[in-house]
Amino acid sequence: MANLDKTRTDPAGQVLDELEDVRAGMLGIQGTDQHMQPMTHFVDRREGCLYFITSRETDLAKSIVHSATAHYCLVSNDHDYHACMSGEISIFNDREKLEELWSPMMAAWFEGGQDNPNITMLKMSLNEASVWASTRNALRFGFEIVRSNVNEAHTPDIGEHTIVKFREAS
């Protein structure tokens, strides 16, 4: 369940916590006609970035010439936390990092394992996130809806929305 206190006091830390709890989201490149696509991410809390392992042959990888702006959206396992992150994304080929992140799950996608010549990594530096966290408490949600129907001036209070700045966009 989303911790609304943490949404208020440490929203950047909460985004990183949620990224560690959820293994996949939707990644898209700004300025392309491509739809967002599901990707597994790897979090680097210290650097405030995400890594992705993909094939050089994907439209996603081909659309990143040097760098681009990307959006990555995440929904928590309990569906009570939503975040849409933005930041610069670039091709990042580092054999040491690939070995660190490699897993049997990754191996299932790439014939020949880490030595597959089509493997590439993407690195997304997080600039900003828009976050929505709710209580997911059905009783409270129902109470807030009834209350707003009885009193039209009342807007349901079912969570928090905040903008998180990891770093200024370049």
Secondary structure as the mmCIF struct_conf table of DSSP 4:
data_model
#
loop_
_struct_conf.conf_type_id
_struct_conf.id
_struct_conf.beg_label_comp_id
_struct_conf.beg_label_asym_id
_struct_conf.beg_label_seq_id
_struct_conf.end_label_comp_id
_struct_conf.end_label_asym_id
_struct_conf.end_label_seq_id
HELX_RH_AL_P HELX_RH_AL_P1 LEU A 4 THR A 9
HELX_RH_AL_P HELX_RH_AL_P2 PRO A 11 ASP A 21
STRN STRN1 ALA A 24 ILE A 29
TURN_TY1_P TURN_TY1_P1 GLN A 30 GLY A 31
BEND BEND1 THR A 32 ASP A 33
HELX_LH_PP_P HELX_LH_PP_P1 GLN A 34 MET A 36
STRN STRN2 GLN A 37 THR A 40
STRN STRN3 PHE A 42 ASP A 44
TURN_TY1_P TURN_TY1_P2 ARG A 45 GLY A 48
STRN STRN4 CYS A 49 SER A 55
TURN_TY1_P TURN_TY1_P3 ARG A 56 GLU A 57
BEND BEND2 THR A 58 THR A 58
HELX_RH_AL_P HELX_RH_AL_P3 ASP A 59 LYS A 62
TURN_TY1_P TURN_TY1_P4 SER A 63 SER A 63
BEND BEND3 VAL A 65 HIS A 66
STRN STRN5 SER A 67 VAL A 75
TURN_TY1_P TURN_TY1_P5 ASN A 77 ASP A 78
BEND BEND4 HIS A 79 HIS A 79
STRN STRN6 TYR A 81 ILE A 91
HELX_RH_AL_P HELX_RH_AL_P4 ARG A 95 LEU A 101
HELX_RH_AL_P HELX_RH_AL_P5 PRO A 104 ALA A 107
TURN_TY1_P TURN_TY1_P6 ALA A 108 TRP A 109
BEND BEND5 PHE A 110 PHE A 110
TURN_TY1_P TURN_TY1_P7 GLU A 111 GLY A 112
HELX_RH_3T_P HELX_RH_3T_P1 GLY A 113 ASP A 115
TURN_TY1_P TURN_TY1_P8 PRO A 117 ASN A 118
STRN STRN7 ILE A 119 SER A 134
HELX_RH_AL_P HELX_RH_AL_P6 ALA A 138 VAL A 150
TURN_TY1_P TURN_TY1_P9 GLU A 152 ALA A 153
HELX_LH_PP_P HELX_LH_PP_P2 HIS A 154 PRO A 156
STRN STRN8 GLY A 159 LYS A 165
BEND BEND6 PHE A 166 ARG A 167
#
